[in-house]
Protein backbone atom coordinates (compact mmCIF):
# COMPACT_ATOMS: atom_id res chain seq x y z
CA UNK A 1 0.00 0.00 0.00
CA UNK A 2 2.83 2.41 0.85
CA UNK A 3 4.04 2.30 -2.76
CA UNK A 4 0.78 3.99 -3.83
CA UNK A 5 1.83 7.21 -2.09
CA UNK A 6 4.58 9.79 -2.55
CA UNK A 7 5.44 9.75 1.15
CA UNK A 8 9.07 9.73 2.27
CA UNK A 9 10.05 6.05 2.39
CA UNK A 10 12.38 6.61 5.35
CA UNK A 11 9.52 7.50 7.70
CA UNK A 12 6.42 5.78 9.05
CA UNK A 13 3.42 8.00 8.46
CA UNK A 14 0.59 7.60 10.98
CA UNK A 15 -2.33 9.63 9.66
CA UNK A 16 -4.62 10.85 12.44
CA UNK A 17 -7.38 11.72 9.97
CA UNK A 18 -6.94 15.45 9.51
CA UNK A 19 -4.04 15.50 7.08
CA UNK A 20 -3.00 12.83 4.68
CA UNK A 21 -1.38 12.14 1.36
CA UNK A 22 -3.22 11.33 -1.86
CA UNK A 23 -2.60 8.07 -3.67
CA UNK A 24 -0.39 8.65 -6.73
CA UNK A 25 -3.18 8.29 -9.36
CA UNK A 26 -5.31 10.88 -7.55
CA UNK A 27 -2.37 13.25 -7.20
CA UNK A 28 -1.59 12.87 -10.92
CA UNK A 29 -5.20 13.71 -11.83
CA UNK A 30 -5.07 16.69 -9.47
CA UNK A 31 -1.94 17.90 -11.27
CA UNK A 32 -3.69 17.46 -14.64
CA UNK A 33 -6.53 19.71 -13.44
CA UNK A 34 -4.04 22.20 -12.02
CA UNK A 35 -2.20 22.38 -15.35
CA UNK A 36 -5.52 22.86 -17.18
CA UNK A 37 -6.38 25.68 -14.78
CA UNK A 38 -2.99 27.36 -15.23
CA UNK A 39 -3.18 27.09 -19.02
CA UNK A 40 -6.48 29.02 -19.27
CA UNK A 41 -7.58 30.18 -15.79
CA UNK A 42 -10.55 32.37 -16.71
CA UNK A 43 -12.12 29.81 -19.06
CA UNK A 44 -11.47 27.02 -16.54
CA UNK A 45 -13.05 28.88 -13.58
CA UNK A 46 -15.96 30.44 -15.48
CA UNK A 47 -16.89 27.57 -17.80
CA UNK A 48 -15.22 24.22 -17.20
CA UNK A 49 -15.26 23.88 -13.41
CA UNK A 50 -19.07 23.99 -13.33
CA UNK A 51 -19.27 20.94 -15.60
CA UNK A 52 -16.54 19.11 -13.70
CA UNK A 53 -18.31 19.66 -10.38
CA UNK A 54 -21.66 18.61 -11.87
CA UNK A 55 -20.15 15.38 -13.20
CA UNK A 56 -18.43 14.67 -9.87
CA UNK A 57 -21.65 15.36 -7.93
CA UNK A 58 -23.69 13.08 -10.24
CA UNK A 59 -21.19 10.22 -9.97
CA UNK A 60 -20.86 10.56 -6.22
CA UNK A 61 -24.63 10.75 -5.74
CA UNK A 62 -25.08 7.49 -7.69
CA UNK A 63 -22.47 5.83 -5.50
CA UNK A 64 -24.12 7.15 -2.32
CA UNK A 65 -27.65 6.43 -3.54
CA UNK A 66 -28.97 9.98 -3.31
CA UNK A 67 -30.15 12.71 -5.66
CA UNK A 68 -27.33 14.87 -7.02
CA UNK A 69 -29.21 18.09 -6.13
CA UNK A 70 -29.12 16.97 -2.47
CA UNK A 71 -25.34 16.75 -2.49
CA UNK A 72 -22.89 19.65 -2.26
CA UNK A 73 -19.16 20.01 -1.91
CA UNK A 74 -17.42 21.97 0.82
CA UNK A 75 -13.75 22.87 1.27
CA UNK A 76 -13.40 20.64 4.36
CA UNK A 77 -15.41 18.70 6.99
CA UNK A 78 -15.34 21.56 9.51
CA UNK A 79 -16.97 23.90 6.98
CA UNK A 80 -19.56 21.20 6.15
CA UNK A 81 -20.53 20.62 9.77
CA UNK A 82 -20.76 24.37 10.39
CA UNK A 83 -23.13 24.64 7.42
CA UNK A 84 -25.31 21.90 8.89
CA UNK A 85 -25.19 23.43 12.37
CA UNK A 86 -26.33 26.82 11.07
CA UNK A 87 -29.30 25.21 9.31
CA UNK A 88 -30.65 23.48 12.42
CA UNK A 89 -32.23 26.49 14.18
CA UNK A 90 -31.76 24.96 17.63
CA UNK A 91 -34.19 25.82 20.42
CA UNK A 92 -34.15 25.60 24.20
CA UNK A 93 -35.53 22.04 24.45
CA UNK A 94 -33.25 20.61 21.74
CA UNK A 95 -30.34 18.33 22.54
CA UNK A 96 -27.15 17.65 20.64
CA UNK A 97 -25.64 14.26 21.49
CA UNK A 98 -22.01 13.54 20.71
CA UNK A 99 -19.18 11.58 22.25
CA UNK A 100 -15.95 12.39 24.03
CA UNK A 101 -14.27 11.59 20.69
CA UNK A 102 -15.69 14.69 18.98
CA UNK A 103 -13.14 16.67 16.99
CA UNK A 104 -12.01 19.69 19.04
CA UNK A 105 -13.09 22.36 16.53
CA UNK A 106 -16.53 20.78 16.29
CA UNK A 107 -16.80 20.47 20.06
CA UNK A 108 -16.16 24.21 20.43
CA UNK A 109 -18.59 25.02 17.62
CA UNK A 110 -21.37 22.85 19.06
CA UNK A 111 -20.82 24.54 22.43
CA UNK A 112 -21.08 27.96 20.77
CA UNK A 113 -24.33 27.16 18.91
CA UNK A 114 -25.89 25.49 21.92
CA UNK A 115 -25.09 28.48 24.15
CA UNK A 116 -26.64 30.83 21.59
CA UNK A 117 -29.83 28.79 21.34
CA UNK A 118 -30.01 27.42 24.90
CA UNK A 119 -30.00 23.88 23.47
CA UNK A 120 -28.33 21.21 25.59
CA UNK A 121 -24.95 19.84 24.47
CA UNK A 122 -24.36 16.30 25.72
CA UNK A 123 -20.97 14.59 25.42
CA UNK A 124 -21.29 10.88 26.11
CA UNK A 125 -18.11 9.08 27.19
CA UNK A 126 -17.20 6.09 25.06
CA UNK A 127 -14.24 4.10 26.33
CA UNK A 128 -11.67 2.63 23.99
CA UNK A 129 -11.33 -0.18 23.17
CA UNK A 130 -14.97 -0.91 22.44
CA UNK A 131 -15.61 -4.37 23.82
CA UNK A 132 -19.16 -4.97 22.62
CA UNK A 133 -22.16 -3.51 20.81
CA UNK A 134 -24.03 -3.51 24.13
CA UNK A 135 -21.43 -1.25 25.77
CA UNK A 136 -21.79 1.29 22.96
CA UNK A 137 -25.59 1.20 23.18
CA UNK A 138 -25.47 1.59 26.95
N, C-alpha and C positions, 0 to 999 in steps of 0.2 A: 504493500500500500504506500509506503514512504516514497517509492520511486515515482508515484503519480504527482508529487509536489516538488516545488522548487526550493524547499527548505534546506538550510545548511545541513549537510550530511554528518557533520561533526557534533551536532547537538541533538538532544532528545526534546522534541517540542510537545509540551502537554497543554493542549488548548483548553481553556476554562470556559469557552463558549462565547466570549465577547469578541475576540479577535482570532482570526484564523487565516490560513493560506488557502488559495483556490487550487483545485487540481489543475494540472498543466493544460488539458484541453479547454477548460473554462477560461483560464488566464489568456490563452492564445486567442480565443473568440473575443474576449474583452479588448485585447490589443487590436484586433481587426476593427472593432467598432470605434476604438479611439483613433485609429488611423483614418477611418472614414470621416469621423468628426473633424479632425485636423485638416483634412484635404479640402472640405467645403463646409465650414462650421455653420453658416447661416442656413443653407439649404438643409443640412442635417437636422438642426434644432427646429426649424420652422416646418419642415415637410416630412422628413423621413422618420424622426423619432416617434411621432404619433402612430404611424403604422407599425413600427417595431413594438411599441408598448401594447398596441391593440392585439397583435399576434401573440405576444407573450401572455397577455391576460387571458385570451381565448384558450390557448394551450394549457395554461395552468388551471383554468376553471374546469376544463374537461377532466384533467387529472384529479382535481379535488371533488368533482361532482357538484359543482355549483354553477350559477349563471355568471357569465363574464361581467355583466353590469353590477354585480354584487361584490366584485373583487377590485381592490385598488392597491397600488404600490405605494410604499412609504420609504423614506431614506434609511430607516432603521427601526428595530422593534420598540425602542423607547418612544419614538415619534408616533408609531402606530397605537401603542397603548394609551398615550396621551390623547390621541384623537378619539379613541373609544371612551375614555374617561369623560371627556368634555361633552360627549353626546348622551350621557346617562341621565343627567338632570337629577342628581341624588337629592333625597329629602330626609327629614329628621328620622323617620322610622326605617330607613333603608340600612342594610348591612352589606359590607364588603368582606368576604371571607377569603383569606389567603393563608400562606404557611410561613414558617420561620425561614423558609428557603427563598423568599421573594427577593428579587434583584434590588439592590439598595436604592437605585434611582426611582424605581417603581414604588418601593416602600414609602419613600419621602413624598412622592407625588400622590399616592393614595391618601396618605395622612393629610396632605394639603387640601385635597378635594373633600375629604370627609369633614375636616374642620370647617370649611366654607359652608357646607350643606347641613351640618349637624348629623350626618350619617355616621353609623358606627363602623369602625375599622377593626376587624378581628384577625389576629395572627395566630393560627393554630400551630402548635409545635408538632413537628413530625421528626422522630428520631431516625438516625441513619446508623446502621443499615436497617432497611425495612425487612421485617421478619415474616410478615404475613399480610394478606389482604384484610383480614379482620382488624389488625392493628391500625392500618391506614383508615379504615372505615370508622373505627372507634375515635 
